[in-house]
Amino acid sequence: MIREQIEEKLRAAFEPVHLEVVDESYRHNVPAGSESHFKVVMVSDCFSGQRFLERHRSIYGVLSAELADGVHALALHTYTQKEWAGLQDTVPASPPCRGAGTMA
């Protein structure tokens, strides 16, 4: 499964202290069983001193094969341990799907 591939690659690359990879495909206008939309919540001190754009680019690099082969969207929530502690373990909810039309 794609979710497990994503999780394995992120664990290897970033050694997170917290990682959630959530398949949110069901919330989007895609065929049943699609694995195309994911939410990633990752806490790693590898992100220390990096802006969010740098963090996201590094994740996109690690997941380039998945992004080229079916993963349409990643909602990324990346934090250092200090930032995560300040959030009290709360992550913003994903926005509703804005996809056009309906599946035939």
LINPEMO-V404143 format. One record per backbone hydrogen bond with DSSP energy under -0.5 kcal/mol. CO is the residue of the C=O (numbers start at 1). NH is the residue of the N-H. If there is no record, write none. Layout:
# LINPEMO-V404143
<<CO NH> <CO NH>>
This chain:
# LINPEMO-V404143
<<1 5> <2 6> <3 7> <4 8> <5 9> <6 10> <7 11> <8 12> <9 13> <10 14> <11 15> <18 43> <20 22> <20 41> <21 23> <22 24> <22 39> <24 27> <25 28> <27 97> <28 30> <31 34> <36 72> <36 73> <37 24> <37 25> <38 75> <39 22> <40 42> <40 77> <41 20> <42 44> <42 79> <43 17> <43 18> <44 47> <45 48> <47 50> <51 55> <52 56> <53 57> <54 58> <55 59> <56 60> <57 61> <58 62> <59 63> <61 64> <63 67> <64 68> <65 69> <66 71> <70 72> <73 38> <74 76> <75 40> <77 42> <79 44> <80 84> <81 85> <82 86> <83 87> <84 87> <84 88> <84 89> <85 88> <87 90>>
